[in-house]
């Protein structure tokens, strides 16, 4: 899933 990556990035950006 490509959208999965988008969600992961969103969660990572929120943490960083």
N, C-alpha and C positions, 0 to 999 in steps of 0.2 A: 504493500500500500504506500502510495506516495503521500497522501494526505496524512498518513500516520506520522511521517517525518515532520510535517508542518506542526502537528500537535506537539511533538517532542521539542521542536525548536521553541514553540510558544512557552512551554513549561520551563525550558532551559533559560530563555531570556528573562522569564519572570524571576527565576532563582538568582540569576547573575545581576 
